[in-house]
Amino acid sequence: MAQEVKNDIKKALQVNTIPLIAIMTAVTTVLTMLVKIPTPIRGYLNLSDTMIYFSAYAFGPWVGGIIGGLGPALSDLISGYPQWACRPCSWACSSRSSIRRTSSSVR
């Protein structure tokens, strides 16, 4: 099991996927910042999850996990919410949800 995970990560992080991760992270960040629907509890809803799940389904769960960790964190930093960007729990939840939901459909 552990060897399979290592092989999946190596396959996902090849040289040609690093620019793809950068572009999809930028698109996720922009879509997170463009569409902000305010909520009554001083937060907002956005389109980041749609881009995270799209990238996870299209390019694999590990790529989606990386994008899910970086995209929303960058948008939080740029938007003025650095307290949410620095929380390891936010990174872990976004990354884990895309890896978990798409890994069963990819195999």
C-alpha positions, 0 to 999 in steps of 0.5 A: 500500500505504501509503495503504491502511494509513493509511485502515485506521487512520483507519477503525479509530480513529473516535470511536465505537471509542475507548470500545470499545477502552477497554472491551475493554482493561479486559476483557482486563486483568481476564481476564489477571489472573483466570485464572493458571495457574502454569508451572514457569519462574515465569511463568503462562498466562492468557486474554489471547490469547483476548480479543485475537483475539476483539476483532481478529476482531470489530472489526478488526485495528488495534483488536485490535492496540491492545488486544493492546498495552494489555491485557497491559501493564496487567495486568503493571503491576497484577500486579507485573511492571512489567519485562514491561509496559515492554518494547517487544518485548512490545507489538510482539509482541502487537499484531503477532500480532493484526494479522497473523493477522486482516488476511488474514481481514478482507479 
